[in-house]
């Protein structure tokens, strides 16, 4: 590869980084919403999200032989994952976090870590009974074809996009579309409904919200439901994007999504989205640093491979927390959700 | 506050259990020896022998035997009986059983190693209240310190520099340049640190650059040293002289403590949740680096064989007692671990009651109040981090010597959480509790769960749900159940017990379970409870103050 291909190459990397970033953004929203109301890092969110991914896998697996439209299957998978993850999150809150509402702060945090560990093994055991560990998504074949590829009605657009370096598969377009749709819905829910106002009130000050007649326990449970449902959506999207998941695969995206939430300013919805997109792009750029190294002919860069992606995310987290702990979009009195 | 609280010690004196202790000690010891000593086992009828040698039964009997030590420690009994059972079990029965079954030695050493790790983490989490989820990284630092030098790995590194480092004379230039950069960075840092009050952005960046300079300087000097040493590669093919082990115990202590300070400096400004996630991240970074910097750590293949020192008189004793030569090493390490644990416990007790120990507890309870009382926050937290890390560093060296093999796989996140569950299970801040927690979790991990796996092998379960792999479920359940029902742990320290039952006033007698019932009936009640109001605004942003 030489310098003339660098432009399209980078465009392609950034585009797929943005697709990944949307998945991170939706996961990050789950962290940020719970953090907003309880000031607790819900370590179990990564498993809530894996639960969604597993449910999505099961739906696609069961529906594989049926001649149903692929998009209908996707819809069923998304709804099932939302319900499962949302309910799971509510149950976790009810059993593990609510009894500890007034305990010292270290206590619910350790509980959250424990719940996360339990769920990892429970998911592994449930799938293990059927002799499975790595779950490979069985997507409708149409999803794996190129967006606006050959023989489609918008072939001209596809060729134009490929020329600038963007070549997306249908499933990646779906990831972005579903993410945008859920963001829009969440935005409406939080900013324009009575429930949203109650959530914001509880996030700002639980005691005063209680005095205003808001049942804070109910609102917190509903926030966990919404956060879990977002986790379910992101699980299915993650499974579609990466193809294979297992019980332990929540850890990495979980950490990165949490970093995204902090990067954008924890508690802020636009912040989580921005943070997710930035981290997605950074991660993809780290993943191709060795290719860049060979294009630019810098030997030291060639040694950096995809295993450094994690380190990249953590370094971003350290630097953000040291230099701008409120995050990119966070203000000291951020409107928390 | 004089009312007797639920869960605190009852006021009536416990009955004297001297003879119970002796009897239990004799019974459990003889049961253990029956399963291990071949001549005794041969005397048993076949059915009983078969039952006793079942892996699950054997593992349970071993657990029962080890609980002697706990009884000797806890029960009210005559001092001579306590000493007899405690030291008899530790120094006679256990090595005896270990002679017949090396796995018992192995388990005892592992318990010792993890007890030391848990004691170290206890200082960080239990006393100072800093949730560190990357604690295993310090263990890794210690293990790799001896692992690299106690094996052929160091010769490999020197060989690499002989091939790629340029002429030997160039090493001197690296060394001098590196030292210059180090001094420059240190000088700039010390000038900036004189600035009083909150730093502005420029000062932060200058400080950051100075730190980077310092790090680059140190790396350059080390490179210089390695290049200068590269001609010696041949003579170090099987590692340094094993007797340098003692030096490396000390070196690993300082190495781990320095890594603790290096990691601590940027992150200890953060609080609670943020600190947890960032230490988790940095712990993973160290593991990933160990995996990727294969020039130094041999990557995921790990380093082997790692030598351990030989002490002639220990070998002589072991030989006289009928140990086989391949057990000499474990025999020596077993007593070394006991000695080190004794020192660490002593250090912990002294620290707990010292000025710094009280400062740690003050920080844990309320940072702002502690600061107002004149506790230097950063310095005190750094000392906690470094002290905890140094214990892990020492044990890392012993771990490397015992396993003779280390790889990044030994230092995964699950290990950090298992050490955390030891501390939480035993009781945050309680020294005997933490040791008990370490023993229970280690036995579960190494002995009970695998033997459960063997016992259920006949059921032909799928490989994915083998009980031997249920560590996460077990640790997770321990963490959740302890936090929900007994957050002060199994053997709580007096201080922690009071803290966790702070709200147990007669007027507002709520345990966590009670408040659950309470809130289900009348949800609004919780809103007015004093606990909710105590969430401070400054805890929400969580960042640097």
Interface residues (C-beta under 8 A of the other chain):
Chain A: X39 X40 X41 X96 X98 X99 X100 X101 X102 X103 X104 X105 X106 X107 X108 X109 X110 X111 X113 X114 X115 X116 X117 X118 X119 X120 X121 X122 X124 X125 X127 X128 X129 X131 X132 X133 X206 X207 X210 X211 X215 X216 X217 X218 X251 X255 X258 X262 X266 X267 X307 X308 X310 X311 X313 X314 X315 X317 X318 X321 X322 X323 X325 X326 X330 X332 X334 X336
Chain B: X125 X129 X131 X133 X201 X204 X266 X267 X269 X270 X272 X273 X274 X276 X277 X278 X280 X281 X282 X284 X285 X288 X289 X291 X292 X413 X417 X420 X421 X424 X428 X462 X463 X464 X465 X470 X472 X473 X475 X476 X477 X478 X479 X480 X483 X484 X487 X499 X500 X503 X512 X513 X515 X516 X519 X523 X524 X526 X527 X528 X529 X531 X532 X533 X535 X539 X540 X541 X542 X543 X544
